[in-house]
Every structure is written in structure tokens, then in C-alpha cells.
Amino acid sequence: MKTIFSGIQPSGTLTLGNYLGALRQFVELQDNHECYFCIVDEHAITVPQDPKKLRQNIRSLAALYLATGIDPEKSVLFIQSEVPAHTQLGWMMQSISYVGELERMTQFKDKSAEKKAVSSALLTYPDLMVADILLYGTDLVPVGEDQKQHLELTRDLAQRFNNKYNEIFTIPSASIPKVGARIMSLQEPTKKMSKSDENVKGFISMLDEPKKIEKKIKSAVTDSEGLVKFDKENKPGVSNLLTIYSVCTGESIASLETKYANKGYGDFKQGVADAVINILQPIQEKYYDLLESSKLDDILDEGAEKAAAKANKMLAKAKKAMGLGRH
């Protein structure tokens, strides 16, 4: 059974893109993999956070994970800061990574651009990400295209450590879903859907009410052709809506093109909205049931315990290999 690790930052409610591109795949993966799903709150503090809001976001994300179908009997769900091995191995990874390779990270360049000052953690957080993955003997990491660079660094540092000290780390591979991996903005369909988009019409939050979902999809950018056809280059807006519709319903894009062949964008957008509402409403109901329950705390307590048991074994091996401590 292969091991999977995935971490999501608690920085605002997840989007439909996060769900279709990642979370939904997680639910399928847990049936035949050993899965570790982590709320990476220590990554979130590389940029300023409001402490109260951060704590709410952590809890909210945990409830969303479970509401989408992550089963604590099959998977380990936990909060990164509750397993200290992550920061300990993260520091050890800093000692074998180079400033130059960290400065080349696209996300560091994007987040530090035009800022007068950035935290040193913003530069070194890829090392913590490396530790997150390596602690669990991870074979596969489900990542979007934008995270592939970080996974390459993980592979490089694991290899570097193994060559220099001892062969203890598994070299992980990326697992990139083929369909729905990249849901685009409803307003700028050449750009990935993002919860940090300044234009709130550009993304659908997993907790948006049905009326809001309908409104956002009806105002989604299309074109003047009036033809429901998949053509990413010339019709990015329509193609994005077709992808969303197809991934939400399981209907093929070809059959959707036929279904809406003689209908306008109005009917088509209503169909997309209904498909999205149908998939998100049951998740939202479970989410609100879990959010304030003690059951959520029990699951997270147990998750931290299971994660620590596994992570501490790997940390002990890494410390021994590097010559840290007395044993």
C-alpha cells in the first residue's frame, strides 16, 4: 500500500477548484493508500495572519476535509503545528538546502515581489514542506501544476540527504489528476481559480450559498459566439464551464456539447450552476454539523497522535544519521 501525503493551508475557505482538483481525489485515494492529510498552519504564518481568524480557518478546513468524505478510520487528518517533528525536520532540511535554490522558487518570487520586507520563513518554508512529505515515507504527493517545483526540491533534498548521511528517505513522486486538476477563474478563464482573487466573482467558495453560486456562474465570462463547444484556446470561458460541469456530473464533455448544441449560454450556465449546487450542498450540510462538534476535536486529537507516532520514528532516524543528540 503506497503512502500519500497532502497539506492544505488554512488561509480562507477552499474553492470549487480546490475541491474538484484535489479534495475529491483524496476521498478516492484513501480506499487503497495510507493517507496523511495535514492542515499546514505553520506554512500560513510565512505571511501575516490574524491569530483569531487563523484558528477559525484551521477548524473550518478540518471540518471541510471530513465533510467531503475524508474518513478518519481510513486516513489520518491532523494539524501540522500539533506534530512538532515537522519543524524539527524542517530545520534539519534548511541545513542541507541552499539559499540560491530557495530564491528560485516561483512562489517566493511572487509573494516577495514589490514588498519592502519579507519574513525569512517565506524563503525557507519549502524546507518545511520537504519535511512534511519526508516524515511519512511518502510515495505520492497529489499536487497541482503550481506545486511541482516544490516537489522537485523535495526529491532533490531527499536524495542529497540519502547520499550524504544514510538512505532513509523515500523519494516521492507527484500525482497530478488528469481531469479537473486546473479549474480556472470565472472572470479570467486563462488564470487558475484562486481563493485569494480580489474579484470575488472569479471563484466559487465551497461554502457559497446556492443563490450566490448561481449568480457567479451566470456572470461568468464566455464569448459572443453563443456556441457551447470545448476549445481551450479560442473559448477559454466556455471550456472552463464545460470542465466544471463534466467533473461535477460525470457526463463527458462531448455529451454536454451535444446536449446544449441548439441552446444558448443562459441555459448552459443554469445547467452548470445546478451541477455545482448539487455537489456542494450535501458537503455544506455535513460541514455545519461538524464545525462546532466535539467529534471534530476527537478526530483531530487522534490524528495528531497517529501522525506523531509515524513522524517521530522518521525524525529519530534522521537525527541519528546527522549525528544529533546523544544516541
C-alpha positions in Angstrom: 0.0 0.0 0.0 1.5 3.3 -1.1 1.7 6.3 1.3 0.2 9.6 0.3 0.7 13.0 2.0 -1.1 16.2 1.2 -1.2 19.5 3.0 -3.5 22.5 2.6 -3.0 25.9 4.1 -5.8 27.3 6.3 -6.0 30.7 4.6 -9.6 31.2 3.8 -12.4 28.9 2.6 -11.5 26.5 -0.2 -12.8 27.0 -3.7 -14.7 24.7 -6.0 -11.3 24.4 -7.8 -9.6 23.1 -4.7 -12.4 20.5 -4.3 -12.6 19.3 -7.9 -8.8 19.4 -8.4 -7.7 17.9 -5.1 -10.1 17.1 -2.2 -12.4 14.9 -4.3 -9.4 12.8 -5.5 -8.3 12.4 -1.8 -11.6 10.6 -1.0 -11.0 8.1 -3.7 -7.3 7.6 -2.8 -7.9 6.7 0.8 -9.5 3.4 -0.1 -6.3 1.9 -1.3 -3.5 4.1 0.1 -2.1 5.0 3.5 -3.2 8.7 3.6 -1.9 11.6 5.7 -3.9 14.8 5.3 -2.4 17.8 7.0 -3.7 21.3 7.8 -0.4 23.2 7.3 -1.0 26.1 9.7 2.8 26.7 10.1 3.0 27.4 6.4 0.2 30.0 6.8 2.3 32.2 9.1 5.0 32.9 6.5 2.8 35.9 5.7 1.0 38.0 8.4 -2.2 36.4 9.8 -4.8 37.4 12.3 -4.5 34.9 15.1 -8.2 34.6 15.8 -9.1 34.2 12.1 -6.3 31.7 11.6 -7.6 29.5 14.4 -11.1 29.7 12.9 -9.7 28.8 9.4 -7.9 25.8 10.9 -11.1 24.4 12.4 -13.1 25.2 9.3 -10.7 23.4 7.0 -10.7 20.3 9.2 -14.5 20.2 9.1 -14.4 20.7 5.3 -12.0 17.8 4.8 -14.3 15.5 6.7 -17.5 16.8 5.0 -16.0 16.0 1.6 -15.7 12.4 2.6 -12.3 12.0 4.3 -12.8 9.1 6.7 -10.8 9.2 9.9 -11.0 5.3 10.0 -9.1 5.2 6.7 -7.0 8.4 6.7 -5.0 10.4 9.3 -6.2 14.0 9.5 -4.1 16.4 11.6 -2.9 19.9 12.2 0.8 20.5 11.4 1.7 22.5 14.5 0.4 19.8 16.7 3.1 17.4 15.5 6.5 19.1 16.4 8.5 16.7 14.3 7.6 18.9 11.2 9.5 21.9 12.4 12.4 19.9 13.8 13.0 18.1 10.5 12.3 21.4 8.6 15.3 23.0 10.4 17.4 20.0 9.5 16.4 20.3 5.9 17.4 24.0 6.0 21.0 22.9 6.8 21.2 20.9 3.5 19.4 23.3 1.2 21.0 26.3 -0.5 19.8 29.9 -0.5 20.1 30.1 -4.3 17.7 27.2 -4.8 15.2 28.6 -2.4 15.3 32.1 -4.0 14.5 30.4 -7.4 11.1 29.2 -6.1 8.4 30.8 -8.1 6.1 31.2 -5.1 8.8 33.0 -3.2 9.3 35.4 -6.1 5.6 36.0 -6.5 4.9 36.6 -2.8 8.0 38.8 -2.2 7.6 40.9 -5.3 7.4 44.6 -4.6 7.4 44.0 -0.8 9.8 46.2 1.3 10.4 43.3 3.6 9.5 39.6 3.8 9.9 37.1 6.6 12.8 34.7 6.4 10.2 31.9 6.8 8.8 32.9 3.4 12.2 32.0 1.9 12.7 28.8 3.9 9.2 27.4 4.0 9.9 25.0 1.1 12.2 23.2 3.6 9.3 22.7 6.0 7.2 21.4 3.1 10.0 18.9 2.3 9.9 17.8 6.0 6.1 17.4 5.9 6.4 15.0 3.0 9.5 13.0 4.0 8.4 12.3 7.6 5.8 9.8 6.5 7.8 7.8 3.9 5.6 9.4 1.3 5.4 7.7 -2.1 2.9 10.0 -3.8 2.1 13.7 -3.3 -1.1 14.9 -5.1 -0.1 18.3 -6.4 -1.3 21.0 -8.8 1.0 22.2 -11.6 1.9 25.2 -9.4 3.4 22.9 -6.7 5.6 20.7 -9.0 8.7 22.9 -8.3 8.4 22.3 -4.6 8.1 18.6 -5.1 11.3 18.7 -7.3 13.1 20.3 -4.3 11.7 17.6 -2.0 13.2 14.9 -4.3 16.5 16.8 -4.5 16.9 17.2 -0.8 15.8 13.6 0.0 18.4 12.4 -2.5 21.0 14.8 -1.1 20.4 13.7 2.5 20.5 10.0 1.5 23.8 10.4 -0.3 25.4 12.4 2.4 24.2 10.6 5.5 22.1 7.5 5.2 19.5 6.1 2.8 16.4 6.7 5.0 14.1 8.8 2.9 11.7 7.6 0.2 11.9 9.7 -2.9 8.3 10.8 -3.6 6.6 11.3 -6.9 3.9 13.8 -8.0 0.4 12.6 -8.5 -1.4 15.1 -10.8 -5.1 14.3 -11.5 -5.7 14.4 -15.3 -9.3 15.8 -15.3 -10.3 18.9 -13.4 -6.9 19.5 -12.0 -7.0 23.1 -13.1 -10.3 24.9 -12.7 -10.0 28.4 -14.0 -11.3 31.8 -12.8 -14.9 32.5 -13.8 -13.8 36.1 -14.7 -10.4 35.5 -16.1 -10.5 32.0 -17.6 -6.9 31.9 -18.5 -6.0 32.2 -14.8 -6.4 29.5 -12.2 -9.4 29.8 -9.8 -8.0 31.1 -6.5 -9.5 32.0 -3.1 -7.1 35.0 -3.0 -8.6 36.5 -6.1 -9.5 40.1 -5.5 -12.6 39.7 -7.7 -14.9 37.5 -5.7 -16.9 36.8 -8.8 -13.9 34.9 -10.1 -14.2 31.9 -7.7 -16.8 29.8 -6.1 -16.2 29.1 -2.4 -17.2 25.7 -1.1 -19.4 27.4 1.4 -21.2 29.8 -1.1 -25.0 29.6 -0.8 -26.9 28.3 -3.9 -28.1 31.8 -4.9 -24.6 33.1 -4.8 -23.3 30.2 -6.9 -26.0 30.8 -9.5 -25.2 34.5 -9.6 -21.4 33.9 -10.0 -21.9 31.3 -12.8 -24.4 33.5 -14.6 -21.9 36.4 -14.7 -19.0 34.1 -15.8 -17.1 35.3 -18.8 -17.9 33.5 -22.0 -17.8 35.0 -25.6 -20.1 36.4 -28.2 -20.3 33.2 -30.3 -23.2 31.6 -28.4 -21.8 28.1 -29.1 -21.3 25.5 -26.3 -18.0 24.0 -27.6 -14.8 22.9 -25.9 -11.9 25.0 -27.3 -9.5 26.0 -24.6 -7.5 28.4 -26.8 -10.4 30.3 -28.5 -13.2 29.7 -26.0 -11.4 29.6 -22.5 -14.5 30.7 -20.6 -16.9 28.2 -22.1 -14.3 25.4 -21.9 -13.8 26.1 -18.2 -17.6 25.9 -17.6 -17.7 22.7 -19.6 -14.9 21.2 -17.5 -16.7 22.2 -14.2 -20.0 20.7 -15.5 -18.3 17.5 -16.7 -16.3 16.9 -13.5 -19.4 17.7 -11.2 -21.7 15.3 -13.1 -19.5 12.7 -14.6 -21.0 13.5 -18.0 -18.5 13.6 -20.8 -17.7 17.0 -22.4 -18.8 15.6 -25.8 -22.2 14.7 -24.5 -22.6 18.1 -22.9 -21.7 19.8 -26.2 -24.5 17.7 -27.8 -26.9 18.5 -25.0 -26.5 22.2 -25.5 -25.9 22.2 -29.2 -29.1 24.3 -30.0 -29.3 26.2 -26.7 -27.8 29.5 -25.6 -25.4 30.3 -22.9 -28.2 31.1 -20.5 -29.5 27.5 -20.4 -25.9 26.2 -20.3 -24.9 28.3 -17.4 -28.1 27.3 -15.5 -27.1 23.7 -16.0 -23.5 24.4 -14.7 -25.0 26.2 -11.6 -27.3 23.3 -10.9 -24.5 20.8 -11.2 -22.2 22.8 -8.8 -25.1 23.3 -6.2 -25.9 19.6 -6.3 -22.4 18.6 -5.5 -21.7 21.3 -2.8 -25.0 21.3 -0.8 -24.5 17.9 0.9 -20.9 18.8 1.8 -22.1 22.1 3.3 -24.7 20.3 5.5 -22.1 17.9 6.9 -19.7 20.8 7.4 -22.0 22.8 9.6 -22.9 19.7 11.7 -19.2 19.1 12.3 -17.9 22.6 12.8 -18.8 23.2 16.5 -18.9 19.5 17.5 -16.6 17.8 20.0 -16.4 15.0 17.4 -14.2 17.2 15.3 -11.8 17.7 18.2 -11.7 14.0 18.9 -10.8 13.2 15.3 -8.0 15.9 15.3 -6.6 14.7 18.7 -6.5 11.1 17.4 -5.0 12.3 14.1 -2.2 14.2 15.8 -1.4 11.1 17.9 -1.2 8.8 14.9 0.8 11.3 12.8 3.3 11.9 15.6 3.8 8.1 16.1 4.9 7.8 12.5 6.7 11.1 12.2 8.8 10.6 15.3 10.2 7.3 14.1 11.5 9.0 10.9 12.7 12.0 12.8 14.7 9.8 15.1 16.3 8.1 12.1 17.2 11.4 10.5 18.7 12.8 13.8 20.8 9.6 14.2 22.0 9.9 10.6 23.1 13.5 11.1 24.7 12.9 14.5 22.3 14.9 16.5 21.7 14.3 20.2 23.4 11.6 22.4 22.1 8.4 20.8 
